[in-house]
């Protein structure tokens, strides 16, 4: 996927909710890149599961199963 979707402000919010008092810009970017890469992997697996089942619609169960593997 070429387009990146997660905003840095959301990364800071997540880190602060987990107990960080301050968050560096590099930490926000690192978390953003990691989460986007993981999301891409899960989405690809979920799409493949839906196709394997003969569906064009990706369901929540596909995403949940893809995230487990």
CHARMM-style PDB file with segment names, atoms N, HN, CA, C and O in Angstrom:
ATOM      1  N   UNK     1       0.853  -1.172   0.000  1.00  0.00      PROA
ATOM      2  CA  UNK     1       0.000   0.000   0.000  1.00  0.00      PROA
ATOM      3  C   UNK     1       0.894   1.229   0.000  1.00  0.00      PROA
ATOM      4  O   UNK     1       1.792   1.332   0.836  1.00  0.00      PROA
ATOM      5  N   UNK     2       0.674   2.145  -0.900  1.00  0.00      PROA
ATOM      6  HN  UNK     2      -0.056   2.061  -1.579  1.00  0.00      PROA
ATOM      7  CA  UNK     2       1.565   3.296  -1.020  1.00  0.00      PROA
ATOM      8  C   UNK     2       1.145   4.465  -0.143  1.00  0.00      PROA
ATOM      9  O   UNK     2       1.997   5.241   0.291  1.00  0.00      PROA
ATOM     10  N   UNK     3      -0.131   4.606   0.123  1.00  0.00      PROA
ATOM     11  HN  UNK     3      -0.822   3.976  -0.230  1.00  0.00      PROA
ATOM     12  CA  UNK     3      -0.619   5.734   0.910  1.00  0.00      PROA
ATOM     13  C   UNK     3      -0.593   5.402   2.394  1.00  0.00      PROA
ATOM     14  O   UNK     3      -1.048   4.336   2.810  1.00  0.00      PROA
ATOM     15  N   UNK     4      -0.067   6.310   3.178  1.00  0.00      PROA
ATOM     16  HN  UNK     4       0.302   7.176   2.841  1.00  0.00      PROA
ATOM     17  CA  UNK     4      -0.019   6.103   4.624  1.00  0.00      PROA
ATOM     18  C   UNK     4      -1.142   6.898   5.264  1.00  0.00      PROA
ATOM     19  O   UNK     4      -1.362   8.060   4.924  1.00  0.00      PROA
ATOM     20  N   UNK     5      -1.855   6.270   6.194  1.00  0.00      PROA
ATOM     21  HN  UNK     5      -1.677   5.325   6.470  1.00  0.00      PROA
ATOM     22  CA  UNK     5      -3.101   6.838   6.674  1.00  0.00      PROA
ATOM     23  C   UNK     5      -3.114   7.288   8.130  1.00  0.00      PROA
ATOM     24  O   UNK     5      -3.927   8.139   8.490  1.00  0.00      PROA
ATOM     25  N   UNK     6      -2.260   6.758   8.962  1.00  0.00      PROA
ATOM     26  HN  UNK     6      -1.599   6.067   8.670  1.00  0.00      PROA
ATOM     27  CA  UNK     6      -2.346   7.053  10.390  1.00  0.00      PROA
ATOM     28  C   UNK     6      -1.663   8.379  10.733  1.00  0.00      PROA
ATOM     29  O   UNK     6      -0.506   8.595  10.373  1.00  0.00      PROA
ATOM     30  N   UNK     7      -2.372   9.253  11.422  1.00  0.00      PROA
ATOM     31  HN  UNK     7      -3.312   9.078  11.714  1.00  0.00      PROA
ATOM     32  CA  UNK     7      -1.775  10.543  11.785  1.00  0.00      PROA
ATOM     33  C   UNK     7      -0.826  10.427  12.981  1.00  0.00      PROA
ATOM     34  O   UNK     7      -1.014   9.589  13.862  1.00  0.00      PROA
ATOM     35  N   UNK     8       0.186  11.278  12.990  1.00  0.00      PROA
ATOM     36  HN  UNK     8       0.339  11.959  12.274  1.00  0.00      PROA
ATOM     37  CA  UNK     8       1.160  11.266  14.093  1.00  0.00      PROA
ATOM     38  C   UNK     8       0.513  11.637  15.421  1.00  0.00      PROA
ATOM     39  O   UNK     8       0.925  11.144  16.471  1.00  0.00      PROA
ATOM     40  N   UNK     9      -0.490  12.498  15.381  1.00  0.00      PROA
ATOM     41  HN  UNK     9      -0.824  12.899  14.528  1.00  0.00      PROA
ATOM     42  CA  UNK     9      -1.170  12.883  16.621  1.00  0.00      PROA
ATOM     43  C   UNK     9      -1.799  11.667  17.302  1.00  0.00      PROA
ATOM     44  O   UNK     9      -1.815  11.576  18.530  1.00  0.00      PROA
ATOM     45  N   UNK    10      -2.311  10.743  16.503  1.00  0.00      PROA
ATOM     46  HN  UNK    10      -2.298  10.817  15.506  1.00  0.00      PROA
ATOM     47  CA  UNK    10      -2.892   9.528  17.070  1.00  0.00      PROA
ATOM     48  C   UNK    10      -1.825   8.667  17.731  1.00  0.00      PROA
ATOM     49  O   UNK    10      -2.081   8.027  18.751  1.00  0.00      PROA
ATOM     50  N   UNK    11      -0.621   8.651  17.144  1.00  0.00      PROA
ATOM     51  HN  UNK    11      -0.414   9.171  16.316  1.00  0.00      PROA
ATOM     52  CA  UNK    11       0.472   7.867  17.725  1.00  0.00      PROA
ATOM     53  C   UNK    11       0.866   8.442  19.087  1.00  0.00      PROA
ATOM     54  O   UNK    11       1.105   7.702  20.042  1.00  0.00      PROA
ATOM     55  N   UNK    12       0.928   9.764  19.157  1.00  0.00      PROA
ATOM     56  HN  UNK    12       0.734  10.365  18.382  1.00  0.00      PROA
ATOM     57  CA  UNK    12       1.251  10.408  20.428  1.00  0.00      PROA
ATOM     58  C   UNK    12       0.185  10.101  21.470  1.00  0.00      PROA
ATOM     59  O   UNK    12       0.506   9.834  22.628  1.00  0.00      PROA
ATOM     60  N   UNK    13      -1.071  10.137  21.067  1.00  0.00      PROA
ATOM     61  HN  UNK    13      -1.332  10.353  20.126  1.00  0.00      PROA
ATOM     62  CA  UNK    13      -2.168   9.863  21.993  1.00  0.00      PROA
ATOM     63  C   UNK    13      -2.076   8.432  22.525  1.00  0.00      PROA
ATOM     64  O   UNK    13      -2.267   8.202  23.720  1.00  0.00      PROA
ATOM     65  N   UNK    14      -1.790   7.487  21.660  1.00  0.00      PROA
ATOM     66  HN  UNK    14      -1.635   7.674  20.690  1.00  0.00      PROA
ATOM     67  CA  UNK    14      -1.662   6.089  22.078  1.00  0.00      PROA
ATOM     68  C   UNK    14      -0.523   5.942  23.082  1.00  0.00      PROA
ATOM     69  O   UNK    14      -0.687   5.304  24.122  1.00  0.00      PROA
ATOM     70  N   UNK    15       0.619   6.525  22.777  1.00  0.00      PROA
ATOM     71  HN  UNK    15       0.753   7.044  21.933  1.00  0.00      PROA
ATOM     72  CA  UNK    15       1.776   6.414  23.671  1.00  0.00      PROA
ATOM     73  C   UNK    15       1.501   7.079  25.024  1.00  0.00      PROA
ATOM     74  O   UNK    15       1.912   6.570  26.067  1.00  0.00      PROA
ATOM     75  N   UNK    16       0.812   8.204  25.001  1.00  0.00      PROA
ATOM     76  HN  UNK    16       0.477   8.617  24.154  1.00  0.00      PROA
ATOM     77  CA  UNK    16       0.493   8.881  26.259  1.00  0.00      PROA
ATOM     78  C   UNK    16      -0.536   8.093  27.064  1.00  0.00      PROA
ATOM     79  O   UNK    16      -0.460   8.053  28.292  1.00  0.00      PROA
ATOM     80  N   UNK    17      -1.496   7.468  26.386  1.00  0.00      PROA
ATOM     81  HN  UNK    17      -1.557   7.501  25.389  1.00  0.00      PROA
ATOM     82  CA  UNK    17      -2.472   6.636  27.095  1.00  0.00      PROA
ATOM     83  C   UNK    17      -1.807   5.434  27.745  1.00  0.00      PROA
ATOM     84  O   UNK    17      -2.320   4.879  28.717  1.00  0.00      PROA
ATOM     85  N   UNK    18      -0.676   5.041  27.210  1.00  0.00      PROA
ATOM     86  HN  UNK    18      -0.259   5.491  26.421  1.00  0.00      PROA
ATOM     87  CA  UNK    18       0.073   3.907  27.774  1.00  0.00      PROA
ATOM     88  C   UNK    18       1.046   4.341  28.857  1.00  0.00      PROA
ATOM     89  O   UNK    18       1.788   3.514  29.387  1.00  0.00      PROA
ATOM     90  N   UNK    19       1.055   5.629  29.195  1.00  0.00      PROA
ATOM     91  HN  UNK    19       0.452   6.301  28.764  1.00  0.00      PROA
ATOM     92  CA  UNK    19       1.837   6.090  30.324  1.00  0.00      PROA
ATOM     93  C   UNK    19       3.000   7.012  30.035  1.00  0.00      PROA
ATOM     94  O   UNK    19       3.681   7.440  30.967  1.00  0.00      PROA
ATOM     95  N   UNK    20       3.255   7.335  28.768  1.00  0.00      PROA
ATOM     96  HN  UNK    20       2.702   6.986  28.011  1.00  0.00      PROA
ATOM     97  CA  UNK    20       4.373   8.223  28.442  1.00  0.00      PROA
ATOM     98  C   UNK    20       4.035   9.661  28.836  1.00  0.00      PROA
ATOM     99  O   UNK    20       2.938  10.147  28.560  1.00  0.00      PROA
ATOM    100  N   UNK    21       4.981  10.331  29.480  1.00  0.00      PROA
ATOM    101  HN  UNK    21       5.872   9.936  29.705  1.00  0.00      PROA
ATOM    102  CA  UNK    21       4.794  11.744  29.804  1.00  0.00      PROA
ATOM    103  C   UNK    21       5.103  12.619  28.594  1.00  0.00      PROA
ATOM    104  O   UNK    21       4.402  13.592  28.315  1.00  0.00      PROA
ATOM    105  N   UNK    22       6.170  12.250  27.882  1.00  0.00      PROA
ATOM    106  HN  UNK    22       6.740  11.460  28.110  1.00  0.00      PROA
ATOM    107  CA  UNK    22       6.564  12.986  26.681  1.00  0.00      PROA
ATOM    108  C   UNK    22       6.871  11.979  25.590  1.00  0.00      PROA
ATOM    109  O   UNK    22       7.280  10.851  25.862  1.00  0.00      PROA
ATOM    110  N   UNK    23       6.665  12.408  24.335  1.00  0.00      PROA
ATOM    111  HN  UNK    23       6.332  13.325  24.114  1.00  0.00      PROA
ATOM    112  CA  UNK    23       6.877  11.518  23.201  1.00  0.00      PROA
ATOM    113  C   UNK    23       7.669  12.271  22.137  1.00  0.00      PROA
ATOM    114  O   UNK    23       7.273  13.359  21.717  1.00  0.00      PROA
ATOM    115  N   UNK    24       8.780  11.696  21.704  1.00  0.00      PROA
ATOM    116  HN  UNK    24       9.101  10.812  22.045  1.00  0.00      PROA
ATOM    117  CA  UNK    24       9.591  12.339  20.673  1.00  0.00      PROA
ATOM    118  C   UNK    24       8.944  12.149  19.301  1.00  0.00      PROA
ATOM    119  O   UNK    24       8.145  11.236  19.094  1.00  0.00      PROA
ATOM    120  N   UNK    25       9.303  13.019  18.385  1.00  0.00      PROA
ATOM    121  HN  UNK    25       9.952  13.760  18.553  1.00  0.00      PROA
ATOM    122  CA  UNK    25       8.792  12.909  17.012  1.00  0.00      PROA
ATOM    123  C   UNK    25       9.234  11.592  16.379  1.00  0.00      PROA
ATOM    124  O   UNK    25       8.469  10.962  15.648  1.00  0.00      PROA
ATOM    125  N   UNK    26      10.468  11.180  16.659  1.00  0.00      PROA
ATOM    126  HN  UNK    26      11.089  11.691  17.253  1.00  0.00      PROA
ATOM    127  CA  UNK    26      10.973   9.919  16.096  1.00  0.00      PROA
ATOM    128  C   UNK    26      10.193   8.720  16.635  1.00  0.00      PROA
ATOM    129  O   UNK    26       9.973   7.748  15.912  1.00  0.00      PROA
ATOM    130  N   UNK    27       9.776   8.784  17.896  1.00  0.00      PROA
ATOM    131  HN  UNK    27       9.955   9.573  18.483  1.00  0.00      PROA
ATOM    132  CA  UNK    27       8.985   7.695  18.476  1.00  0.00      PROA
ATOM    133  C   UNK    27       7.618   7.621  17.804  1.00  0.00      PROA
ATOM    134  O   UNK    27       7.120   6.528  17.531  1.00  0.00      PROA
ATOM    135  N   UNK    28       7.009   8.774  17.537  1.00  0.00      PROA
ATOM    136  HN  UNK    28       7.414   9.661  17.758  1.00  0.00      PROA
ATOM    137  CA  UNK    28       5.708   8.806  16.856  1.00  0.00      PROA
ATOM    138  C   UNK    28       5.822   8.194  15.461  1.00  0.00      PROA
ATOM    139  O   UNK    28       4.973   7.400  15.055  1.00  0.00      PROA
ATOM    140  N   UNK    29       6.866   8.562  14.736  1.00  0.00      PROA
ATOM    141  HN  UNK    29       7.556   9.207  15.066  1.00  0.00      PROA
ATOM    142  CA  UNK    29       7.071   8.055  13.378  1.00  0.00      PROA
ATOM    143  C   UNK    29       7.346   6.553  13.412  1.00  0.00      PROA
ATOM    144  O   UNK    29       6.837   5.810  12.573  1.00  0.00      PROA
ATOM    145  N   UNK    30       8.147   6.103  14.375  1.00  0.00      PROA
ATOM    146  HN  UNK    30       8.561   6.706  15.056  1.00  0.00      PROA
ATOM    147  CA  UNK    30       8.465   4.676  14.477  1.00  0.00      PROA
ATOM    148  C   UNK    30       7.213   3.855  14.756  1.00  0.00      PROA
ATOM    149  O   UNK    30       7.009   2.808  14.142  1.00  0.00      PROA
ATOM    150  N   UNK    31       6.372   4.322  15.679  1.00  0.00      PROA
ATOM    151  HN  UNK    31       6.538   5.172  16.178  1.00  0.00      PROA
ATOM    152  CA  UNK    31       5.136   3.608  15.992  1.00  0.00      PROA
ATOM    153  C   UNK    31       4.205   3.617  14.782  1.00  0.00      PROA
ATOM    154  O   UNK    31       3.586   2.599  14.468  1.00  0.00      PROA
ATOM    155  N   UNK    32       4.103   4.746  14.111  1.00  0.00      PROA
ATOM    156  HN  UNK    32       4.605   5.572  14.366  1.00  0.00      PROA
ATOM    157  CA  UNK    32       3.254   4.881  12.924  1.00  0.00      PROA
ATOM    158  C   UNK    32       3.677   3.897  11.844  1.00  0.00      PROA
ATOM    159  O   UNK    32       2.836   3.185  11.294  1.00  0.00      PROA
ATOM    160  N   UNK    33       4.955   3.848  11.536  1.00  0.00      PROA
ATOM    161  HN  UNK    33       5.637   4.426  11.983  1.00  0.00      PROA
ATOM    162  CA  UNK    33       5.452   2.943  10.499  1.00  0.00      PROA
ATOM    163  C   UNK    33       5.223   1.483  10.865  1.00  0.00      PROA
ATOM    164  O   UNK    33       4.836   0.675  10.021  1.00  0.00      PROA
ATOM    165  N   UNK    34       5.463   1.155  12.122  1.00  0.00      PROA
ATOM    166  HN  UNK    34       5.778   1.812  12.808  1.00  0.00      PROA
ATOM    167  CA  UNK    34       5.274  -0.220  12.587  1.00  0.00      PROA
ATOM    168  C   UNK    34       3.815  -0.631  12.506  1.00  0.00      PROA
ATOM    169  O   UNK    34       3.499  -1.729  12.046  1.00  0.00      PROA
ATOM    170  N   UNK    35       2.934   0.237  12.947  1.00  0.00      PROA
ATOM    171  HN  UNK    35       3.190   1.128  13.320  1.00  0.00      PROA
ATOM    172  CA  UNK    35       1.509  -0.079  12.923  1.00  0.00      PROA
ATOM    173  C   UNK    35       0.976  -0.184  11.496  1.00  0.00      PROA
ATOM    174  O   UNK    35       0.155  -1.052  11.202  1.00  0.00      PROA
ATOM    175  N   UNK    36       1.440   0.694  10.612  1.00  0.00      PROA
ATOM    176  HN  UNK    36       2.107   1.399  10.851  1.00  0.00      PROA
ATOM    177  CA  UNK    36       0.994   0.645   9.225  1.00  0.00      PROA
ATOM    178  C   UNK    36       1.488  -0.610   8.525  1.00  0.00      PROA
ATOM    179  O   UNK    36       0.756  -1.210   7.738  1.00  0.00      PROA
ATOM    180  N   UNK    37       2.717  -1.010   8.802  1.00  0.00      PROA
ATOM    181  HN  UNK    37       3.312  -0.522   9.441  1.00  0.00      PROA
ATOM    182  CA  UNK    37       3.246  -2.242   8.215  1.00  0.00      PROA
ATOM    183  C   UNK    37       2.452  -3.459   8.690  1.00  0.00      PROA
ATOM    184  O   UNK    37       2.109  -4.341   7.902  1.00  0.00      PROA
ATOM    185  N   UNK    38       2.167  -3.490   9.990  1.00  0.00      PROA
ATOM    186  HN  UNK    38       2.445  -2.774  10.630  1.00  0.00      PROA
ATOM    187  CA  UNK    38       1.388  -4.591  10.547  1.00  0.00      PROA
ATOM    188  C   UNK    38      -0.029  -4.595   9.971  1.00  0.00      PROA
ATOM    189  O   UNK    38      -0.563  -5.656   9.647  1.00  0.00      PROA
ATOM    190  N   UNK    39      -0.635  -3.422   9.843  1.00  0.00      PROA
ATOM    191  HN  UNK    39      -0.201  -2.560  10.107  1.00  0.00      PROA
ATOM    192  CA  UNK    39      -1.981  -3.327   9.274  1.00  0.00      PROA
ATOM    193  C   UNK    39      -1.999  -3.806   7.825  1.00  0.00      PROA
ATOM    194  O   UNK    39      -2.944  -4.472   7.404  1.00  0.00      PROA
ATOM    195  N   UNK    40      -0.964  -3.471   7.065  1.00  0.00      PROA
ATOM    196  HN  UNK    40      -0.196  -2.930   7.407  1.00  0.00      PROA
ATOM    197  CA  UNK    40      -0.872  -3.930   5.682  1.00  0.00      PROA
ATOM    198  C   UNK    40      -0.811  -5.460   5.607  1.00  0.00      PROA
ATOM    199  O   UNK    40      -1.470  -6.073   4.767  1.00  0.00      PROA
ATOM    200  N   UNK    41      -0.023  -6.063   6.485  1.00  0.00      PROA
ATOM    201  HN  UNK    41       0.512  -5.565   7.167  1.00  0.00      PROA
ATOM    202  CA  UNK    41       0.102  -7.524   6.502  1.00  0.00      PROA
ATOM    203  C   UNK    41      -1.234  -8.185   6.852  1.00  0.00      PROA
ATOM    204  O   UNK    41      -1.649  -9.148   6.207  1.00  0.00      PROA
ATOM    205  N   UNK    42      -1.890  -7.664   7.866  1.00  0.00      PROA
ATOM    206  HN  UNK    42      -1.553  -6.882   8.390  1.00  0.00      PROA
ATOM    207  CA  UNK    42      -3.170  -8.226   8.294  1.00  0.00      PROA
ATOM    208  C   UNK    42      -4.219  -8.053   7.202  1.00  0.00      PROA
ATOM    209  O   UNK    42      -4.975  -8.982   6.917  1.00  0.00      PROA
ATOM    210  N   UNK    43      -4.271  -6.880   6.594  1.00  0.00      PROA
ATOM    211  HN  UNK    43      -3.657  -6.125   6.826  1.00  0.00      PROA
ATOM    212  CA  UNK    43      -5.253  -6.636   5.535  1.00  0.00      PROA
ATOM    213  C   UNK    43      -5.035  -7.558   4.346  1.00  0.00      PROA
ATOM    214  O   UNK    43      -5.997  -8.077   3.779  1.00  0.00      PROA
ATOM    215  N   UNK    44      -3.791  -7.767   3.965  1.00  0.00      PROA
ATOM    216  HN  UNK    44      -3.009  -7.346   4.425  1.00  0.00      PROA
ATOM    217  CA  UNK    44      -3.491  -8.655   2.844  1.00  0.00      PROA
ATOM    218  C   UNK    44      -3.940 -10.080   3.152  1.00  0.00      PROA
ATOM    219  O   UNK    44      -4.536 -10.746   2.306  1.00  0.00      PROA
ATOM    220  N   UNK    45      -3.652 -10.543   4.365  1.00  0.00      PROA
ATOM    221  HN  UNK    45      -3.167 -10.001   5.052  1.00  0.00      PROA
ATOM    222  CA  UNK    45      -4.073 -11.886   4.768  1.00  0.00      PROA
ATOM    223  C   UNK    45      -5.597 -11.988   4.791  1.00  0.00      PROA
ATOM    224  O   UNK    45      -6.157 -13.000   4.370  1.00  0.00      PROA
ATOM    225  N   UNK    46      -6.274 -10.940   5.285  1.00  0.00      PROA
ATOM    226  HN  UNK    46      -5.819 -10.118   5.627  1.00  0.00      PROA
ATOM    227  CA  UNK    46      -7.732 -10.951   5.367  1.00  0.00      PROA
ATOM    228  C   UNK    46      -8.356 -11.000   3.973  1.00  0.00      PROA
ATOM    229  O   UNK    46      -9.334 -11.715   3.758  1.00  0.00      PROA
ATOM    230  N   UNK    47      -7.805 -10.257   3.042  1.00  0.00      PROA
ATOM    231  HN  UNK    47      -7.010  -9.676   3.216  1.00  0.00      PROA
ATOM    232  CA  UNK    47      -8.302 -10.276   1.661  1.00  0.00      PROA
ATOM    233  C   UNK    47      -8.114 -11.666   1.064  1.00  0.00      PROA
ATOM    234  O   UNK    47      -9.009 -12.179   0.393  1.00  0.00      PROA
ATOM    235  N   UNK    48      -6.973 -12.269   1.300  1.00  0.00      PROA
ATOM    236  HN  UNK    48      -6.245 -11.852   1.845  1.00  0.00      PROA
ATOM    237  CA  UNK    48      -6.719 -13.619   0.782  1.00  0.00      PROA
ATOM    238  C   UNK    48      -7.675 -14.643   1.389  1.00  0.00      PROA
ATOM    239  O   UNK    48      -8.124 -15.560   0.702  1.00  0.00      PROA
ATOM    240  N   UNK    49      -7.986 -14.487   2.671  1.00  0.00      PROA
ATOM    241  HN  UNK    49      -7.622 -13.741   3.229  1.00  0.00      PROA
ATOM    242  CA  UNK    49      -8.949 -15.393   3.309  1.00  0.00      PROA
ATOM    243  C   UNK    49     -10.331 -15.250   2.682  1.00  0.00      PROA
ATOM    244  O   UNK    49     -11.005 -16.248   2.427  1.00  0.00      PROA
ATOM    245  N   UNK    50     -10.749 -14.023   2.435  1.00  0.00      PROA
ATOM    246  HN  UNK    50     -10.201 -13.212   2.642  1.00  0.00      PROA
ATOM    247  CA  UNK    50     -12.055 -13.792   1.814  1.00  0.00      PROA
ATOM    248  C   UNK    50     -12.089 -14.383   0.403  1.00  0.00      PROA
ATOM    249  O   UNK    50     -13.070 -15.021   0.022  1.00  0.00      PROA
ATOM    250  N   UNK    51     -11.035 -14.176  -0.364  1.00  0.00      PROA
ATOM    251  HN  UNK    51     -10.238 -13.658  -0.055  1.00  0.00      PROA
ATOM    252  CA  UNK    51     -10.966 -14.734  -1.723  1.00  0.00      PROA
ATOM    253  C   UNK    51     -11.001 -16.257  -1.684  1.00  0.00      PROA
ATOM    254  O   UNK    51     -11.674 -16.894  -2.495  1.00  0.00      PROA
ATOM    255  N   UNK    52     -10.270 -16.832  -0.734  1.00  0.00      PROA
ATOM    256  HN  UNK    52      -9.723 -16.315  -0.076  1.00  0.00      PROA
ATOM    257  CA  UNK    52     -10.233 -18.291  -0.605  1.00  0.00      PROA
ATOM    258  C   UNK    52     -11.629 -18.840  -0.298  1.00  0.00      PROA
ATOM    259  O   UNK    52     -11.983 -19.937  -0.729  1.00  0.00      PROA
ATOM    260  N   UNK    53     -12.417 -18.063   0.451  1.00  0.00      PROA
ATOM    261  HN  UNK    53     -12.130 -17.171   0.802  1.00  0.00      PROA
ATOM    262  CA  UNK    53     -13.781 -18.474   0.791  1.00  0.00      PROA
ATOM    263  C   UNK    53     -14.761 -18.177  -0.342  1.00  0.00      PROA
ATOM    264  O   UNK    53     -15.951 -18.468  -0.222  1.00  0.00      PROA
ATOM    265  N   UNK    54     -14.270 -17.600  -1.441  1.00  0.00      PROA
ATOM    266  HN  UNK    54     -13.303 -17.364  -1.539  1.00  0.00      PROA
ATOM    267  CA  UNK    54     -15.125 -17.308  -2.581  1.00  0.00      PROA
ATOM    268  C   UNK    54     -15.934 -16.037  -2.421  1.00  0.00      PROA
ATOM    269  O   UNK    54     -16.964 -15.863  -3.072  1.00  0.00      PROA
ATOM    270  N   UNK    55     -15.470 -15.148  -1.554  1.00  0.00      PROA
ATOM    271  HN  UNK    55     -14.633 -15.290  -1.024  1.00  0.00      PROA
ATOM    272  CA  UNK    55     -16.170 -13.884  -1.314  1.00  0.00      PROA
ATOM    273  C   UNK    55     -15.349 -12.714  -1.820  1.00  0.00      PROA
ATOM    274  O   UNK    55     -14.123 -12.792  -1.898  1.00  0.00      PROA
ATOM    275  N   UNK    56     -16.028 -11.630  -2.164  1.00  0.00      PROA
ATOM    276  HN  UNK    56     -17.024 -11.567  -2.100  1.00  0.00      PROA
ATOM    277  CA  UNK    56     -15.331 -10.389  -2.494  1.00  0.00      PROA
ATOM    278  C   UNK    56     -15.389  -9.418  -1.317  1.00  0.00      PROA
ATOM    279  O   UNK    56     -14.680  -8.412  -1.298  1.00  0.00      PROA
ATOM    280  N   UNK    57     -16.236  -9.724  -0.341  1.00  0.00      PROA
ATOM    281  HN  UNK    57     -16.812 -10.541  -0.356  1.00  0.00      PROA
ATOM    282  CA  UNK    57     -16.367  -8.890   0.847  1.00  0.00      PROA
ATOM    283  C   UNK    57     -15.486  -9.426   1.962  1.00  0.00      PROA
ATOM    284  O   UNK    57     -15.578 -10.600   2.322  1.00  0.00      PROA
ATOM    285  N   UNK    58     -14.644  -8.579   2.503  1.00  0.00      PROA
ATOM    286  HN  UNK    58     -14.570  -7.625   2.210  1.00  0.00      PROA
ATOM    287  CA  UNK    58     -13.816  -8.950   3.650  1.00  0.00      PROA
ATOM    288  C   UNK    58     -14.656  -8.730   4.909  1.00  0.00      PROA
ATOM    289  O   UNK    58     -15.191  -7.643   5.129  1.00  0.00      PROA
ATOM    290  N   UNK    59     -14.761  -9.755   5.713  1.00  0.00      PROA
ATOM    291  HN  UNK    59     -14.326 -10.637   5.534  1.00  0.00      PROA
ATOM    292  CA  UNK    59     -15.560  -9.690   6.936  1.00  0.00      PROA
ATOM    293  C   UNK    59     -14.661  -9.520   8.153  1.00  0.00      PROA
ATOM    294  O   UNK    59     -13.451  -9.739   8.094  1.00  0.00      PROA
ATOM    295  N   UNK    60     -15.284  -9.125   9.253  1.00  0.00      PROA
ATOM    296  HN  UNK    60     -16.267  -8.947   9.300  1.00  0.00      PROA
ATOM    297  CA  UNK    60     -14.549  -8.957  10.503  1.00  0.00      PROA
ATOM    298  C   UNK    60     -13.859 -10.256  10.901  1.00  0.00      PROA
ATOM    299  O   UNK    60     -12.750 -10.238  11.436  1.00  0.00      PROA
ATOM    300  N   UNK    61     -14.510 -11.370  10.642  1.00  0.00      PROA
ATOM    301  HN  UNK    61     -15.411 -11.385  10.207  1.00  0.00      PROA
ATOM    302  CA  UNK    61     -13.909 -12.666  10.995  1.00  0.00      PROA
ATOM    303  C   UNK    61     -12.628 -12.920  10.199  1.00  0.00      PROA
ATOM    304  O   UNK    61     -11.701 -13.555  10.701  1.00  0.00      PROA
ATOM    305  N   UNK    62     -12.574 -12.425   8.957  1.00  0.00      PROA
ATOM    306  HN  UNK    62     -13.327 -11.909   8.549  1.00  0.00      PROA
ATOM    307  CA  UNK    62     -11.353 -12.560   8.160  1.00  0.00      PROA
ATOM    308  C   UNK    62     -10.218 -11.773   8.793  1.00  0.00      PROA
ATOM    309  O   UNK    62      -9.089 -12.253   8.888  1.00  0.00      PROA
ATOM    310  N   UNK    63     -10.531 -10.561   9.224  1.00  0.00      PROA
ATOM    311  HN  UNK    63     -11.448 -10.171   9.147  1.00  0.00      PROA
ATOM    312  CA  UNK    63      -9.522  -9.710   9.845  1.00  0.00      PROA
ATOM    313  C   UNK    63      -9.038 -10.326  11.159  1.00  0.00      PROA
ATOM    314  O   UNK    63      -7.838 -10.362  11.427  1.00  0.00      PROA
ATOM    315  N   UNK    64      -9.966 -10.802  11.965  1.00  0.00      PROA
ATOM    316  HN  UNK    64     -10.941 -10.772  11.748  1.00  0.00      PROA
ATOM    317  CA  UNK    64      -9.599 -11.410  13.252  1.00  0.00      PROA
ATOM    318  C   UNK    64      -8.729 -12.647  13.048  1.00  0.00      PROA
ATOM    319  O   UNK    64      -7.738 -12.842  13.752  1.00  0.00      PROA
ATOM    320  N   UNK    65      -9.105 -13.475  12.084  1.00  0.00      PROA
ATOM    321  HN  UNK    65      -9.910 -13.316  11.512  1.00  0.00      PROA
ATOM    322  CA  UNK    65      -8.305 -14.679  11.800  1.00  0.00      PROA
ATOM    323  C   UNK    65      -6.927 -14.309  11.259  1.00  0.00      PROA
ATOM    324  O   UNK    65      -5.925 -14.922  11.626  1.00  0.00      PROA
ATOM    325  N   UNK    66      -6.882 -13.318  10.398  1.00  0.00      PROA
ATOM    326  HN  UNK    66      -7.696 -12.819  10.100  1.00  0.00      PROA
ATOM    327  CA  UNK    66      -5.600 -12.867   9.831  1.00  0.00      PROA
ATOM    328  C   UNK    66      -4.684 -12.306  10.914  1.00  0.00      PROA
ATOM    329  O   UNK    66      -3.468 -12.491  10.858  1.00  0.00      PROA
ATOM    330  N   UNK    67      -5.255 -11.631  11.883  1.00  0.00      PROA
ATOM    331  HN  UNK    67      -6.243 -11.481  11.929  1.00  0.00      PROA
ATOM    332  CA  UNK    67      -4.459 -11.039  12.966  1.00  0.00      PROA
ATOM    333  C   UNK    67      -3.877 -12.100  13.887  1.00  0.00      PROA
ATOM    334  O   UNK    67      -2.820 -11.899  14.485  1.00  0.00      PROA
ATOM    335  N   UNK    68      -4.567 -13.230  14.001  1.00  0.00      PROA
ATOM    336  HN  UNK    68      -5.426 -13.394  13.516  1.00  0.00      PROA
ATOM    337  CA  UNK    68      -4.093 -14.318  14.874  1.00  0.00      PROA
ATOM    338  C   UNK    68      -2.888 -15.030  14.284  1.00  0.00      PROA
ATOM    339  O   UNK    68      -2.033 -15.516  15.024  1.00  0.00      PROA
ATOM    340  N   UNK    69      -2.810 -15.098  12.968  1.00  0.00      PROA
ATOM    341  HN  UNK    69      -3.504 -14.704  12.367  1.00  0.00      PROA
ATOM    342  CA  UNK    69      -1.722 -15.867  12.348  1.00  0.00      PROA
ATOM    343  C   UNK    69      -0.496 -15.037  12.103  1.00  0.00      PROA
ATOM    344  OT1 UNK    69       0.501 -15.545  11.588  1.00  0.00      PROA
TER     345      UNK     69
END
